[in-house]
Amino acid sequence: MKQTSKLYFPTVGLTAALLLGLAGCGGGSSSSPSSPSTPTIIDGAGVFPAGLAVASPVGMEVGTVTLAQASPAARLQALALALFQGDLATAKQLASRLIPVGDAQAAASRSPRYMKSANAVNALLTGATAPRAGVGFNADRFLKTPINAGCYGPTVLYQGHPDWVAGNPPKDGTLPSGDVGIWTAVDTATDWVCAAAQLDARMDGVALRSNTSLMTLASLINVANTAGKSLPAVGATVDLKAEMNVAFSPDVTFTTATISQPVAGSYSYSVAFSFTHSSGTRNAEIRLSHAPGASKSEYSGLLTYAVTRGGSDLQNCNGKAVGTVDVGTLKYTRTARTAMTLVHREGNYCGAGTATPLATTYANFSADGQLDPAGKWIATKGWANNFNRFGAVYDPTTLKGNYTFGWQAGYEDSNSRVFNIGLNYNATTEARDGEAYFGYGDDIASSTGTIKGFICNWAGPSSSHTLKDFFQRQNISFNDATGKWRPSLEAASSSNITYAPTNACTSAGGAFYYDKNAGSVTPASLADELAAPNPAVAVDMADRVFGTTTYATIPLAIAGRGVVVPAY
């Protein structure tokens, strides 16, 4: 917590003792009718989703981080004035807001990245930091594109493919990137177990866009408190465009910046702005509808954002539009200090990005306001490139929980690629571990976040997308000393990921060679495979059998391992 009070109130220690007494009992005199009113201060944690962030559940940061909500100096000023005037009723109310919310993570040398992201929002809400271009807002955080870890889906050289027939992809060639799932157990670049490395890499961009959106909206409360403006009355709106333009000058220009209270106890935040990127001017809009609950640890709401990318990477939009637009929604529900549910969706849409409003012009939404993944490109509207879906049910103070992340590279693909992961946290030992699963699901438009099976030959000769009853599995553990997620016990048995890139998922060896260490050796080559005997390859992936039970389907087999796949 930022300790600013002593700069203003030398007797704050005595005051704090009085505050605890006021907050903890029912006594205290009422204010005099003639007492002047105290300054109105917006309690950010009461009207904004404090403690909310989007992050890869395996993302970690150096240092101990706790989720703590400090109190802004302005509220201390109001408290001091109330005490000076003898207004103990008002002082008691203010004092209750100064007691920090105990969203504490047990001490450790490394903490989840989620904590750092949530604290960045909280710091803006409380005035501990001030918004400024390049820090509170960073254009690159809005425009980062999704990537794959080197261990996942590398390009794979092959020779003598057994499924080849004339007229198909060549008998000797290269399988394209992104199509072979977890290929090596450990990622060479990060030295992380591959499931964790890939999930972290894939979620980086969507997390940055979500968190930058939350920080930008939290800045509305920050500048309102600095300007001495209060929350709007029911049905009213507070315009903060001028204040936001001063705070973010000169790199960001706001055309809209408002807080409103459409119905009693619910708040809406809205900004629209442009910013300069190396490739030109970009437009963005962010909206948030937030409903506080009975406590600061209970709330729900929906975040919507849209940002233009320009025409540097049109992919499936080439010839259909001169630019693309990222649109995303984040639905959140927090029912207790340790219970959060998230549903995040994001797609890349064809469009110039000059229309107003951005989101509804280019994207389709469901009745509940969430982005609709079924809104694919059709002539003039829809997503054409990457669509990502993320679901999480977890404890935000430890990140213990269940997660699912799925994506589809193009609107014409047949299946989504899906990670399910269950994470554990031991409060006594502070150990973190879990189990991650990768496979293929239904089309992203209809996917429920479950893995339905595996496609071994996605784009090779005579490729078949008929799902096989397999999925890849990795048991993972976090090494706090090194800051790396590794295979549990450093054992080969922690991973079941091996198969051959054929329709049968197996290889008889012989004349069929393929780059088994692709992604971990540069430059890619078949030289080591050709120089050694070529053994047969059997499937070593997880299947419908777990222990003594044979499950009817792959989703049931994963559920039998203890993972409850969240809605997404």
Secondary structure, 3 states (H helix, E strand, C coil): CCCCHHHCCCCHHHHHHHHHHHHHCCCCCCCCCCCCCCCCCCCHHHHCCCCCCCCCCCCEEECCCCECCCCCHHHHHHHHHHHHCCCHHHHHHHHHHHCCCCECCCCCCEEEHHHHHHHHHHHHHHCCCCCCECCCECHHHHHCCCCCCCCECCCEEEECCCCCCCCCCCCCEEECCCCCCECCCECCCCCCEHHHHHHHHHHHHHHHHHHHHHHHHHHHHHHHHHCCCCCCCCCCEEECHHHHHHHHCCCEEEEEEEEEEEECCEEEEEEEEEEEECCEEEEEEEEEEEEECCCCCCEEEEEEEEEEEECCCCHHHCCCCCCEEEEEEEEEEEEECCEEEEEEEEEEEECCCCCCCHHHHHCCECCCCCECCCCECECCECEEEEEEEEEEEECCCCCCEEEEEEEECCCCCCCEEEEEEEEEECCCCCCEEEEEEEEEECCCCCCCCCCCEECCECCCCCCECCCECCEEEEEEEEECCCCEEEEHHHCHHHEEEECCCCCCCCECCCCCEECCCCCCCCCCCCHHHHCCCCCCECCEEECCEECCEECCCHHHHHHHCCCCCCCC
